Amino acid sequence: MALLIQRWLTRPITLASYVATEISNGNLDNHIVINSQDEIGNLLRALDRMQANICIANEKLTQQMLEQKIQAE
């Protein structure tokens, strides 16, 4: 029973840690599956939103850089 509880707690925390590490390394292609409504689920949702917002910001920045490059030519 204790082993099951330990796995129940550590798997989502391990996933959150992995996703945060991948985001910090620049990998924004993670698919986060969130099944819980507790604090761990909230953390995973926040990581998912952060990843999506970084992707959007990168796309906007890339678009602005292309527009500036075209204007400079």
PQR file with spaces between the fields and no chain letter, atoms N, CA, C, O and H, PARSE charges and radii, in Angstrom:
ATOM       1  N    MET     1       0.826   -1.196    0.000 -0.4000 1.5000
ATOM       2  CA   MET     1       0.000    0.000    0.000 -0.0000 2.0000
ATOM       3  C    MET     1       0.868    1.258    0.000  0.5500 1.7000
ATOM       4  O    MET     1       0.608    2.207   -0.739 -0.5500 1.4000
ATOM       5  N    ALA     2       1.897    1.246    0.836 -0.4000 1.5000
ATOM       6  CA   ALA     2       2.786    2.417    0.895 -0.0000 2.0000
ATOM       7  C    ALA     2       3.474    2.644   -0.439  0.5500 1.7000
ATOM       8  O    ALA     2       3.694    3.789   -0.833 -0.5500 1.4000
ATOM       9  H    ALA     2       2.109    0.474    1.436  0.4000 1.0000
ATOM      10  N    LEU     3       3.812    1.581   -1.133 -0.4000 1.5000
ATOM      11  CA   LEU     3       4.459    1.689   -2.441 -0.0000 2.0000
ATOM      12  C    LEU     3       3.523    2.348   -3.455  0.5500 1.7000
ATOM      13  O    LEU     3       3.958    3.176   -4.255 -0.5500 1.4000
ATOM      14  H    LEU     3       3.633    0.651   -0.813  0.4000 1.0000
ATOM      15  N    LEU     4       2.265    1.990   -3.424 -0.4000 1.5000
ATOM      16  CA   LEU     4       1.291    2.603   -4.327 -0.0000 2.0000
ATOM      17  C    LEU     4       1.118    4.093   -4.043  0.5500 1.7000
ATOM      18  O    LEU     4       1.046    4.902   -4.968 -0.5500 1.4000
ATOM      19  H    LEU     4       1.911    1.318   -2.774  0.4000 1.0000
ATOM      20  N    ILE     5       1.053    4.444   -2.788 -0.4000 1.5000
ATOM      21  CA   ILE     5       0.928    5.861   -2.419 -0.0000 2.0000
ATOM      22  C    ILE     5       2.170    6.628   -2.855  0.5500 1.7000
ATOM      23  O    ILE     5       2.077    7.744   -3.365 -0.5500 1.4000
ATOM      24  H    ILE     5       1.111    3.787   -2.037  0.4000 1.0000
ATOM      25  N    GLN     6       3.332    6.016   -2.648 -0.4000 1.5000
ATOM      26  CA   GLN     6       4.577    6.662   -3.059 -0.0000 2.0000
ATOM      27  C    GLN     6       4.583    6.910   -4.570  0.5500 1.7000
ATOM      28  O    GLN     6       4.935    8.003   -5.013 -0.5500 1.4000
ATOM      29  H    GLN     6       3.407    5.109   -2.233  0.4000 1.0000
ATOM      30  N    ARG     7       4.201    5.914   -5.357 -0.4000 1.5000
ATOM      31  CA   ARG     7       4.139    6.080   -6.812 -0.0000 2.0000
ATOM      32  C    ARG     7       3.111    7.128   -7.198  0.5500 1.7000
ATOM      33  O    ARG     7       3.349    7.930   -8.101 -0.5500 1.4000
ATOM      34  H    ARG     7       3.915    5.026   -4.998  0.4000 1.0000
ATOM      35  N    TRP     8       1.974    7.130   -6.525 -0.4000 1.5000
ATOM      36  CA   TRP     8       0.916    8.092   -6.808 -0.0000 2.0000
ATOM      37  C    TRP     8       1.416    9.515   -6.598  0.5500 1.7000
ATOM      38  O    TRP     8       1.036   10.421   -7.340 -0.5500 1.4000
ATOM      39  H    TRP     8       1.780    6.479   -5.791  0.4000 1.0000
ATOM      40  N    LEU     9       2.258    9.718   -5.603 -0.4000 1.5000
ATOM      41  CA   LEU     9       2.801   11.041   -5.329 -0.0000 2.0000
ATOM      42  C    LEU     9       4.002   11.386   -6.191  0.5500 1.7000
ATOM      43  O    LEU     9       4.121   12.515   -6.667 -0.5500 1.4000
ATOM      44  H    LEU     9       2.567    8.982   -5.001  0.4000 1.0000
ATOM      45  N    THR    10       4.884   10.435   -6.394 -0.4000 1.5000
ATOM      46  CA   THR    10       6.142   10.765   -7.065 -0.0000 2.0000
ATOM      47  C    THR    10       6.022   10.858   -8.583  0.5500 1.7000
ATOM      48  O    THR    10       6.760   11.632   -9.193 -0.5500 1.4000
ATOM      49  H    THR    10       4.788    9.518   -6.008  0.4000 1.0000
ATOM      50  N    ARG    11       5.148   10.122   -9.204 -0.4000 1.5000
ATOM      51  CA   ARG    11       5.038   10.191  -10.665 -0.0000 2.0000
ATOM      52  C    ARG    11       4.692   11.588  -11.164  0.5500 1.7000
ATOM      53  O    ARG    11       5.383   12.087  -12.052 -0.5500 1.4000
ATOM      54  H    ARG    11       4.549    9.493   -8.709  0.4000 1.0000
ATOM      55  N    PRO    12       3.666   12.239  -10.643 -0.5600 1.5000
ATOM      56  CA   PRO    12       3.369   13.587  -11.142  0.2800 2.0000
ATOM      57  C    PRO    12       4.482   14.589  -10.812  0.5500 1.7000
ATOM      58  O    PRO    12       4.753   15.491  -11.604 -0.5500 1.4000
ATOM      59  N    ILE    13       5.116   14.439   -9.668 -0.4000 1.5000
ATOM      60  CA   ILE    13       6.210   15.343   -9.313 -0.0000 2.0000
ATOM      61  C    ILE    13       7.391   15.105  -10.243  0.5500 1.7000
ATOM      62  O    ILE    13       8.036   16.057  -10.684 -0.5500 1.4000
ATOM      63  H    ILE    13       4.896   13.706   -9.024  0.4000 1.0000
ATOM      64  N    THR    14       7.677   13.849  -10.542 -0.4000 1.5000
ATOM      65  CA   THR    14       8.748   13.529  -11.479 -0.0000 2.0000
ATOM      66  C    THR    14       8.431   14.093  -12.861  0.5500 1.7000
ATOM      67  O    THR    14       9.319   14.623  -13.529 -0.5500 1.4000
ATOM      68  H    THR    14       7.153   13.076  -10.184  0.4000 1.0000
ATOM      69  N    LEU    15       7.179   13.987  -13.295 -0.4000 1.5000
ATOM      70  CA   LEU    15       6.760   14.547  -14.578 -0.0000 2.0000
ATOM      71  C    LEU    15       6.932   16.057  -14.587  0.5500 1.7000
ATOM      72  O    LEU    15       7.458   16.613  -15.551 -0.5500 1.4000
ATOM      73  H    LEU    15       6.458   13.557  -12.752  0.4000 1.0000
ATOM      74  N    ALA    16       6.501   16.720  -13.537 -0.4000 1.5000
ATOM      75  CA   ALA    16       6.638   18.175  -13.453 -0.0000 2.0000
ATOM      76  C    ALA    16       8.105   18.582  -13.506  0.5500 1.7000
ATOM      77  O    ALA    16       8.458   19.544  -14.189 -0.5500 1.4000
ATOM      78  H    ALA    16       6.074   16.269  -12.754  0.4000 1.0000
ATOM      79  N    SER    17       8.944   17.871  -12.805 -0.4000 1.5000
ATOM      80  CA   SER    17      10.376   18.154  -12.818 -0.0000 2.0000
ATOM      81  C    SER    17      10.958   17.952  -14.207  0.5500 1.7000
ATOM      82  O    SER    17      11.742   18.773  -14.683 -0.5500 1.4000
ATOM      83  H    SER    17       8.657   17.090  -12.251  0.4000 1.0000
ATOM      84  N    TYR    18      10.578   16.869  -14.851 -0.4000 1.5000
ATOM      85  CA   TYR    18      11.061   16.584  -16.199 -0.0000 2.0000
ATOM      86  C    TYR    18      10.642   17.684  -17.173  0.5500 1.7000
ATOM      87  O    TYR    18      11.462   18.181  -17.945 -0.5500 1.4000
ATOM      88  H    TYR    18       9.941   16.202  -14.465  0.4000 1.0000
ATOM      89  N    VAL    19       9.365   18.061  -17.135 -0.4000 1.5000
ATOM      90  CA   VAL    19       8.856   19.085  -18.051 -0.0000 2.0000
ATOM      91  C    VAL    19       9.550   20.417  -17.797  0.5500 1.7000
ATOM      92  O    VAL    19       9.933   21.101  -18.747 -0.5500 1.4000
ATOM      93  H    VAL    19       8.698   17.657  -16.508  0.4000 1.0000
ATOM      94  N    ALA    20       9.719   20.795  -16.539 -0.4000 1.5000
ATOM      95  CA   ALA    20      10.400   22.047  -16.219 -0.0000 2.0000
ATOM      96  C    ALA    20      11.838   22.029  -16.737  0.5500 1.7000
ATOM      97  O    ALA    20      12.322   23.031  -17.264 -0.5500 1.4000
ATOM      98  H    ALA    20       9.408   20.240  -15.767  0.4000 1.0000
ATOM      99  N    THR    21      12.510   20.905  -16.590 -0.4000 1.5000
ATOM     100  CA   THR    21      13.879   20.783  -17.089 -0.0000 2.0000
ATOM     101  C    THR    21      13.908   20.891  -18.609  0.5500 1.7000
ATOM     102  O    THR    21      14.776   21.562  -19.167 -0.5500 1.4000
ATOM     103  H    THR    21      12.116   20.092  -16.162  0.4000 1.0000
ATOM     104  N    GLU    22      12.975   20.241  -19.273 -0.4000 1.5000
ATOM     105  CA   GLU    22      12.919   20.309  -20.736 -0.0000 2.0000
ATOM     106  C    GLU    22      12.639   21.736  -21.206  0.5500 1.7000
ATOM     107  O    GLU    22      13.252   22.195  -22.170 -0.5500 1.4000
ATOM     108  H    GLU    22      12.270   19.695  -18.820  0.4000 1.0000
ATOM     109  N    ILE    23      11.731   22.437  -20.547 -0.4000 1.5000
ATOM     110  CA   ILE    23      11.440   23.821  -20.903 -0.0000 2.0000
ATOM     111  C    ILE    23      12.694   24.673  -20.717  0.5500 1.7000
ATOM     112  O    ILE    23      13.023   25.497  -21.571 -0.5500 1.4000
ATOM     113  H    ILE    23      11.233   22.063  -19.764  0.4000 1.0000
ATOM     114  N    SER    24      13.388   24.474  -19.602 -0.4000 1.5000
ATOM     115  CA   SER    24      14.594   25.271  -19.346 -0.0000 2.0000
ATOM     116  C    SER    24      15.694   24.970  -20.361  0.5500 1.7000
ATOM     117  O    SER    24      16.572   25.803  -20.584 -0.5500 1.4000
ATOM     118  H    SER    24      13.121   23.805  -18.908  0.4000 1.0000
ATOM     119  N    ASN    25      15.655   23.795  -20.973 -0.4000 1.5000
ATOM     120  CA   ASN    25      16.620   23.433  -22.011 -0.0000 2.0000
ATOM     121  C    ASN    25      16.170   23.869  -23.403  0.5500 1.7000
ATOM     122  O    ASN    25      16.870   23.632  -24.388 -0.5500 1.4000
ATOM     123  H    ASN    25      14.941   23.118  -20.791  0.4000 1.0000
ATOM     124  N    GLY    26      15.005   24.505  -23.484 -0.4000 1.5000
ATOM     125  CA   GLY    26      14.520   25.015  -24.766 -0.0000 2.0000
ATOM     126  C    GLY    26      13.585   24.084  -25.510  0.5500 1.7000
ATOM     127  O    GLY    26      13.126   24.423  -26.601 -0.5500 1.4000
ATOM     128  H    GLY    26      14.437   24.698  -22.684  0.4000 1.0000
ATOM     129  N    ASN    27      13.291   22.924  -24.954 -0.4000 1.5000
ATOM     130  CA   ASN    27      12.369   21.998  -25.594 -0.0000 2.0000
ATOM     131  C    ASN    27      10.941   22.380  -25.205  0.5500 1.7000
ATOM     132  O    ASN    27      10.530   22.214  -24.057 -0.5500 1.4000
ATOM     133  H    ASN    27      13.665   22.648  -24.068  0.4000 1.0000
ATOM     134  N    LEU    28      10.200   22.891  -26.179 -0.4000 1.5000
ATOM     135  CA   LEU    28       8.833   23.334  -25.913 -0.0000 2.0000
ATOM     136  C    LEU    28       7.798   22.417  -26.561  0.5500 1.7000
ATOM     137  O    LEU    28       6.652   22.818  -26.767 -0.5500 1.4000
ATOM     138  H    LEU    28      10.534   23.026  -27.112  0.4000 1.0000
ATOM     139  N    ASP    29       8.197   21.199  -26.878 -0.4000 1.5000
ATOM     140  CA   ASP    29       7.315   20.268  -27.568 -0.0000 2.0000
ATOM     141  C    ASP    29       6.760   19.181  -26.657  0.5500 1.7000
ATOM     142  O    ASP    29       6.348   18.125  -27.136 -0.5500 1.4000
ATOM     143  H    ASP    29       9.127   20.873  -26.710  0.4000 1.0000
ATOM     144  N    ASN    30       6.745   19.424  -25.374 -0.4000 1.5000
ATOM     145  CA   ASN    30       6.255   18.413  -24.437 -0.0000 2.0000
ATOM     146  C    ASN    30       4.733   18.369  -24.452  0.5500 1.7000
ATOM     147  O    ASN    30       4.066   19.400  -24.543 -0.5500 1.4000
ATOM     148  H    ASN    30       7.080   20.282  -24.985  0.4000 1.0000
ATOM     149  N    HIS    31       4.206   17.171  -24.363 -0.4000 1.5000
ATOM     150  CA   HIS    31       2.758   16.992  -24.230 -0.0000 2.0000
ATOM     151  C    HIS    31       2.483   16.602  -22.786  0.5500 1.7000
ATOM     152  O    HIS    31       2.899   15.537  -22.329 -0.5500 1.4000
ATOM     153  H    HIS    31       4.748   16.334  -24.289  0.4000 1.0000
ATOM     154  N    ILE    32       1.786   17.463  -22.080 -0.4000 1.5000
ATOM     155  CA   ILE    32       1.534   17.231  -20.664 -0.0000 2.0000
ATOM     156  C    ILE    32       0.098   16.746  -20.490  0.5500 1.7000
ATOM     157  O    ILE    32      -0.848   17.460  -20.820 -0.5500 1.4000
ATOM     158  H    ILE    32       1.447   18.328  -22.451  0.4000 1.0000
ATOM     159  N    VAL    33      -0.057   15.545  -19.979 -0.4000 1.5000
ATOM     160  CA   VAL    33      -1.374   14.987  -19.695 -0.0000 2.0000
ATOM     161  C    VAL    33      -1.660   15.218  -18.216  0.5500 1.7000
ATOM     162  O    VAL    33      -0.906   14.770  -17.352 -0.5500 1.4000
ATOM     163  H    VAL    33       0.712   14.965  -19.712  0.4000 1.0000
ATOM     164  N    ILE    34      -2.748   15.917  -17.932 -0.4000 1.5000
ATOM     165  CA   ILE    34      -3.080   16.275  -16.557 -0.0000 2.0000
ATOM     166  C    ILE    34      -4.375   15.577  -16.169  0.5500 1.7000
ATOM     167  O    ILE    34      -5.431   15.814  -16.757 -0.5500 1.4000
ATOM     168  H    ILE    34      -3.361   16.281  -18.633  0.4000 1.0000
ATOM     169  N    ASN    35      -4.271   14.715  -15.172 -0.4000 1.5000
ATOM     170  CA   ASN    35      -5.441   13.944  -14.749 -0.0000 2.0000
ATOM     171  C    ASN    35      -5.950   14.335  -13.366  0.5500 1.7000
ATOM     172  O    ASN    35      -7.010   13.873  -12.945 -0.5500 1.4000
ATOM     173  H    ASN    35      -3.414   14.522  -14.695  0.4000 1.0000
ATOM     174  N    SER    36      -5.220   15.165  -12.667 -0.4000 1.5000
ATOM     175  CA   SER    36      -5.600   15.443  -11.281 -0.0000 2.0000
ATOM     176  C    SER    36      -6.025   16.896  -11.097  0.5500 1.7000
ATOM     177  O    SER    36      -5.653   17.777  -11.873 -0.5500 1.4000
ATOM     178  H    SER    36      -4.358   15.541  -13.009  0.4000 1.0000
ATOM     179  N    GLN    37      -6.806   17.118  -10.059 -0.4000 1.5000
ATOM     180  CA   GLN    37      -7.291   18.454   -9.732 -0.0000 2.0000
ATOM     181  C    GLN    37      -6.630   18.998   -8.471  0.5500 1.7000
ATOM     182  O    GLN    37      -7.064   20.015   -7.929 -0.5500 1.4000
ATOM     183  H    GLN    37      -7.108   16.403   -9.429  0.4000 1.0000
ATOM     184  N    ASP    38      -5.599   18.333   -8.010 -0.4000 1.5000
ATOM     185  CA   ASP    38      -4.932   18.752   -6.780 -0.0000 2.0000
ATOM     186  C    ASP    38      -3.798   19.740   -7.088  0.5500 1.7000
ATOM     187  O    ASP    38      -3.711   20.261   -8.200 -0.5500 1.4000
ATOM     188  H    ASP    38      -5.247   17.507   -8.450  0.4000 1.0000
ATOM     189  N    GLU    39      -2.947   19.989   -6.120 -0.4000 1.5000
ATOM     190  CA   GLU    39      -1.855   20.943   -6.275 -0.0000 2.0000
ATOM     191  C    GLU    39      -0.884   20.517   -7.369  0.5500 1.7000
ATOM     192  O    GLU    39      -0.365   21.354   -8.108 -0.5500 1.4000
ATOM     193  H    GLU    39      -3.018   19.565   -5.217  0.4000 1.0000
ATOM     194  N    ILE    40      -0.642   19.226   -7.467 -0.4000 1.5000
ATOM     195  CA   ILE    40       0.250   18.722   -8.511 -0.0000 2.0000
ATOM     196  C    ILE    40      -0.368   18.979   -9.893  0.5500 1.7000
ATOM     197  O    ILE    40       0.328   19.379  -10.826 -0.5500 1.4000
ATOM     198  H    ILE    40      -1.063   18.547   -6.867  0.4000 1.0000
ATOM     199  N    GLY    41      -1.652   18.750  -10.008 -0.4000 1.5000
ATOM     200  CA   GLY    41      -2.347   19.048  -11.264 -0.0000 2.0000
ATOM     201  C    GLY    41      -2.271   20.524  -11.594  0.5500 1.7000
ATOM     202  O    GLY    41      -2.084   20.895  -12.753 -0.5500 1.4000
ATOM     203  H    GLY    41      -2.217   18.424   -9.250  0.4000 1.0000
ATOM     204  N    ASN    42      -2.416   21.378  -10.574 -0.4000 1.5000
ATOM     205  CA   ASN    42      -2.289   22.818  -10.792 -0.0000 2.0000
ATOM     206  C    ASN    42      -0.885   23.185  -11.275  0.5500 1.7000
ATOM     207  O    ASN    42      -0.724   24.028  -12.157 -0.5500 1.4000
ATOM     208  H    ASN    42      -2.567   21.077   -9.633  0.4000 1.0000
ATOM     209  N    LEU    43       0.113   22.553  -10.695 -0.4000 1.5000
ATOM     210  CA   LEU    43       1.498   22.784  -11.114 -0.0000 2.0000
ATOM     211  C    LEU    43       1.689   22.373  -12.571  0.5500 1.7000
ATOM     212  O    LEU    43       2.293   23.109  -13.352 -0.5500 1.4000
ATOM     213  H    LEU    43      -0.018   21.868   -9.978  0.4000 1.0000
ATOM     214  N    LEU    44       1.178   21.200  -12.938 -0.4000 1.5000
ATOM     215  CA   LEU    44       1.301   20.737  -14.315 -0.0000 2.0000
ATOM     216  C    LEU    44       0.558   21.646  -15.288  0.5500 1.7000
ATOM     217  O    LEU    44       1.049   21.900  -16.388 -0.5500 1.4000
ATOM     218  H    LEU    44       0.688   20.602  -12.304  0.4000 1.0000
ATOM     219  N    ARG    45      -0.616   22.140  -14.903 -0.4000 1.5000
ATOM     220  CA   ARG    45      -1.353   23.075  -15.749 -0.0000 2.0000
ATOM     221  C    ARG    45      -0.566   24.369  -15.926  0.5500 1.7000
ATOM     222  O    ARG    45      -0.521   24.925  -17.023 -0.5500 1.4000
ATOM     223  H    ARG    45      -1.015   21.934  -14.009  0.4000 1.0000
ATOM     224  N    ALA    46       0.055   24.850  -14.852 -0.4000 1.5000
ATOM     225  CA   ALA    46       0.868   26.068  -14.939 -0.0000 2.0000
ATOM     226  C    ALA    46       2.064   25.854  -15.868  0.5500 1.7000
ATOM     227  O    ALA    46       2.401   26.734  -16.660 -0.5500 1.4000
ATOM     228  H    ALA    46       0.019   24.398  -13.960  0.4000 1.0000
ATOM     229  N    LEU    47       2.701   24.692  -15.772 -0.4000 1.5000
ATOM     230  CA   LEU    47       3.813   24.391  -16.674 -0.0000 2.0000
ATOM     231  C    LEU    47       3.340   24.322  -18.123  0.5500 1.7000
ATOM     232  O    LEU    47       4.031   24.785  -19.030 -0.5500 1.4000
ATOM     233  H    LEU    47       2.428   23.978  -15.129  0.4000 1.0000
ATOM     234  N    ASP    48       2.175   23.749  -18.335 -0.4000 1.5000
ATOM     235  CA   ASP    48       1.618   23.654  -19.678 -0.0000 2.0000
ATOM     236  C    ASP    48       1.328   25.043  -20.244  0.5500 1.7000
ATOM     237  O    ASP    48       1.633   25.318  -21.405 -0.5500 1.4000
ATOM     238  H    ASP    48       1.613   23.372  -17.598  0.4000 1.0000
ATOM     239  N    ARG    49       0.735   25.922  -19.420 -0.4000 1.5000
ATOM     240  CA   ARG    49       0.462   27.294  -19.858 -0.0000 2.0000
ATOM     241  C    ARG    49       1.755   28.056  -20.128  0.5500 1.7000
ATOM     242  O    ARG    49       1.857   28.796  -21.107 -0.5500 1.4000
ATOM     243  H    ARG    49       0.487   25.699  -18.478  0.4000 1.0000
ATOM     244  N    MET    50       2.746   27.867  -19.246 -0.4000 1.5000
ATOM     245  CA   MET    50       4.028   28.538  -19.428 -0.0000 2.0000
ATOM     246  C    MET    50       4.657   28.100  -20.750  0.5500 1.7000
ATOM     247  O    MET    50       5.147   28.933  -21.513 -0.5500 1.4000
ATOM     248  H    MET    50       2.663   27.266  -18.451  0.4000 1.0000
ATOM     249  N    GLN    51       4.643   26.819  -21.014 -0.4000 1.5000
ATOM     250  CA   GLN    51       5.201   26.305  -22.256 -0.0000 2.0000
ATOM     251  C    GLN    51       4.472   26.893  -23.463  0.5500 1.7000
ATOM     252  O    GLN    51       5.111   27.295  -24.435 -0.5500 1.4000
ATOM     253  H    GLN    51       4.245   26.143  -20.394  0.4000 1.0000
ATOM     254  N    ALA    52       3.148   26.946  -23.409 -0.4000 1.5000
ATOM     255  CA   ALA    52       2.360   27.504  -24.517 -0.0000 2.0000
ATOM     256  C    ALA    52       2.650   28.986  -24.695  0.5500 1.7000
ATOM     257  O    ALA    52       2.775   29.456  -25.826 -0.5500 1.4000
ATOM     258  H    ALA    52       2.628   26.620  -22.620  0.4000 1.0000
ATOM     259  N    ASN    53       2.758   29.732  -23.597 -0.4000 1.5000
ATOM     260  CA   ASN    53       3.034   31.160  -23.687 -0.0000 2.0000
ATOM     261  C    ASN    53       4.431   31.434  -24.242  0.5500 1.7000
ATOM     262  O    ASN    53       4.624   32.396  -24.987 -0.5500 1.4000
ATOM     263  H    ASN    53       2.656   29.350  -22.678  0.4000 1.0000
ATOM     264  N    ILE    54       5.393   30.609  -23.890 -0.4000 1.5000
ATOM     265  CA   ILE    54       6.740   30.765  -24.437 -0.0000 2.0000
ATOM     266  C    ILE    54       6.718   30.488  -25.939  0.5500 1.7000
ATOM     267  O    ILE    54       7.380   31.189  -26.704 -0.5500 1.4000
ATOM     268  H    ILE    54       5.237   29.828  -23.285  0.4000 1.0000
ATOM     269  N    CYS    55       5.971   29.484  -26.364 -0.4000 1.5000
ATOM     270  CA   CYS    55       5.857   29.186  -27.793 -0.0000 2.0000
ATOM     271  C    CYS    55       5.254   30.370  -28.546  0.5500 1.7000
ATOM     272  O    CYS    55       5.740   30.748  -29.612 -0.5500 1.4000
ATOM     273  H    CYS    55       5.434   28.915  -25.742  0.4000 1.0000
ATOM     274  N    ILE    56       4.205   30.946  -27.992 -0.4000 1.5000
ATOM     275  CA   ILE    56       3.557   32.096  -28.623 -0.0000 2.0000
ATOM     276  C    ILE    56       4.530   33.270  -28.695  0.5500 1.7000
ATOM     277  O    ILE    56       4.631   33.927  -29.730 -0.5500 1.4000
ATOM     278  H    ILE    56       3.811   30.639  -27.126  0.4000 1.0000
ATOM     279  N    ALA    57       5.246   33.536  -27.605 -0.4000 1.5000
ATOM     280  CA   ALA    57       6.210   34.630  -27.589 -0.0000 2.0000
ATOM     281  C    ALA    57       7.319   34.394  -28.612  0.5500 1.7000
ATOM     282  O    ALA    57       7.746   35.333  -29.285 -0.5500 1.4000
ATOM     283  H    ALA    57       5.164   33.002  -26.764  0.4000 1.0000
ATOM     284  N    ASN    58       7.785   33.163  -28.736 -0.4000 1.5000
ATOM     285  CA   ASN    58       8.823   32.831  -29.727 -0.0000 2.0000
ATOM     286  C    ASN    58       8.311   33.064  -31.143  0.5500 1.7000
ATOM     287  O    ASN    58       9.031   33.598  -31.987 -0.5500 1.4000
ATOM     288  H    ASN    58       7.438   32.400  -28.190  0.4000 1.0000
ATOM     289  N    GLU    59       7.074   32.665  -31.402 -0.4000 1.5000
ATOM     290  CA   GLU    59       6.496   32.868  -32.727 -0.0000 2.0000
ATOM     291  C    GLU    59       6.381   34.351  -33.048  0.5500 1.7000
ATOM     292  O    GLU    59       6.696   34.766  -34.163 -0.5500 1.4000
ATOM     293  H    GLU    59       6.489   32.231  -30.716  0.4000 1.0000
ATOM     294  N    LYS    60       5.938   35.152  -32.093 -0.4000 1.5000
ATOM     295  CA   LYS    60       5.820   36.592  -32.308 -0.0000 2.0000
ATOM     296  C    LYS    60       7.182   37.221  -32.550  0.5500 1.7000
ATOM     297  O    LYS    60       7.331   38.063  -33.436 -0.5500 1.4000
ATOM     298  H    LYS    60       5.682   34.815  -31.187  0.4000 1.0000
ATOM     299  N    LEU    61       8.164   36.823  -31.778 -0.4000 1.5000
ATOM     300  CA   LEU    61       9.512   37.351  -31.930 -0.0000 2.0000
ATOM     301  C    LEU    61      10.094   36.982  -33.293  0.5500 1.7000
ATOM     302  O    LEU    61      10.721   37.813  -33.949 -0.5500 1.4000
ATOM     303  H    LEU    61       8.043   36.139  -31.059  0.4000 1.0000
ATOM     304  N    THR    62       9.890   35.753  -33.711 -0.4000 1.5000
ATOM     305  CA   THR    62      10.363   35.313  -35.019 -0.0000 2.0000
ATOM     306  C    THR    62       9.700   36.125  -36.120  0.5500 1.7000
ATOM     307  O    THR    62      10.359   36.546  -37.070 -0.5500 1.4000
ATOM     308  H    THR    62       9.380   35.078  -33.178  0.4000 1.0000
ATOM     309  N    GLN    63       8.396   36.345  -35.992 -0.4000 1.5000
ATOM     310  CA   GLN    63       7.664   37.130  -36.986 -0.0000 2.0000
ATOM     311  C    GLN    63       8.187   38.559  -37.035  0.5500 1.7000
ATOM     312  O    GLN    63       8.373   39.109  -38.120 -0.5500 1.4000
ATOM     313  H    GLN    63       7.860   36.003  -35.220  0.4000 1.0000
ATOM     314  N    GLN    64       8.427   39.166  -35.878 -0.4000 1.5000
ATOM     315  CA   GLN    64       8.955   40.529  -35.840 -0.0000 2.0000
ATOM     316  C    GLN    64      10.341   40.602  -36.468  0.5500 1.7000
ATOM     317  O    GLN    64      10.651   41.557  -37.181 -0.5500 1.4000
ATOM     318  H    GLN    64       8.275   38.719  -34.997  0.4000 1.0000
ATOM     319  N    MET    65      11.163   39.614  -36.213 -0.4000 1.5000
ATOM     320  CA   MET    65      12.503   39.592  -36.790 -0.0000 2.0000
ATOM     321  C    MET    65      12.443   39.474  -38.309  0.5500 1.7000
ATOM     322  O    MET    65      13.218   40.125  -39.010 -0.5500 1.4000
ATOM     323  H    MET    65      10.911   38.838  -35.634  0.4000 1.0000
ATOM     324  N    LEU    66      11.532   38.649  -38.826 -0.4000 1.5000
ATOM     325  CA   LEU    66      11.369   38.521  -40.270 -0.0000 2.0000
ATOM     326  C    LEU    66      10.896   39.838  -40.887  0.5500 1.7000
ATOM     327  O    LEU    66      11.381   40.250  -41.940 -0.5500 1.4000
ATOM     328  H    LEU    66      10.903   38.119  -38.257  0.4000 1.0000
ATOM     329  N    GLU    67       9.949   40.487  -40.221 -0.4000 1.5000
ATOM     330  CA   GLU    67       9.453   41.766  -40.724 -0.0000 2.0000
ATOM     331  C    GLU    67      10.559   42.817  -40.738  0.5500 1.7000
ATOM     332  O    GLU    67      10.657   43.594  -41.688 -0.5500 1.4000
ATOM     333  H    GLU    67       9.555   40.152  -39.365  0.4000 1.0000
ATOM     334  N    GLN    68      11.388   42.851  -39.703 -0.4000 1.5000
ATOM     335  CA   GLN    68      12.487   43.812  -39.672 -0.0000 2.0000
ATOM     336  C    GLN    68      13.517   43.500  -40.743  0.5500 1.7000
ATOM     337  O    GLN    68      14.086   44.411  -41.344 -0.5500 1.4000
ATOM     338  H    GLN    68      11.308   42.220  -38.931  0.4000 1.0000
ATOM     339  N    LYS    69      13.759   42.221  -40.986 -0.4000 1.5000
ATOM     340  CA   LYS    69      14.716   41.826  -42.011 -0.0000 2.0000
ATOM     341  C    LYS    69      14.216   42.263  -43.379  0.5500 1.7000
ATOM     342  O    LYS    69      14.986   42.768  -44.197 -0.5500 1.4000
ATOM     343  H    LYS    69      13.297   41.481  -40.498  0.4000 1.0000
ATOM     344  N    ILE    70      12.922   42.068  -43.627 -0.4000 1.5000
ATOM     345  CA   ILE    70      12.330   42.475  -44.917 -0.0000 2.0000
ATOM     346  C    ILE    70      12.416   43.995  -45.058  0.5500 1.7000
ATOM     347  O    ILE    70      12.747   44.486  -46.137 -0.5500 1.4000
ATOM     348  H    ILE    70      12.297   41.658  -42.963  0.4000 1.0000
ATOM     349  N    GLN    71      12.130   44.744  -44.009 -0.4000 1.5000
ATOM     350  CA   GLN    71      12.193   46.199  -44.061 -0.0000 2.0000
ATOM     351  C    GLN    71      13.615   46.693  -44.290  0.5500 1.7000
ATOM     352  O    GLN    71      13.816   47.714  -44.948 -0.5500 1.4000
ATOM     353  H    GLN    71      11.862   44.345  -43.132  0.4000 1.0000
ATOM     354  N    ALA    72      14.590   45.989  -43.762 -0.4000 1.5000
ATOM     355  CA   ALA    72      15.990   46.406  -43.900 -0.0000 2.0000
ATOM     356  C    ALA    72      16.508   46.182  -45.317  0.5500 1.7000
ATOM     357  O    ALA    72      17.455   46.840  -45.748 -0.5500 1.4000
ATOM     358  H    ALA    72      14.426   45.160  -43.228  0.4000 1.0000
ATOM     359  N    GLU    73      15.893   45.264  -46.031 -0.4000 1.5000
ATOM     360  CA   GLU    73      16.354   44.957  -47.400 -0.0000 2.0000
ATOM     361  C    GLU    73      15.805   45.921  -48.353  0.5500 1.7000
ATOM     362  O    GLU    73      16.078   45.829  -49.550 -0.5500 1.4000
ATOM     363  H    GLU    73      15.124   44.729  -45.681  0.4000 1.0000
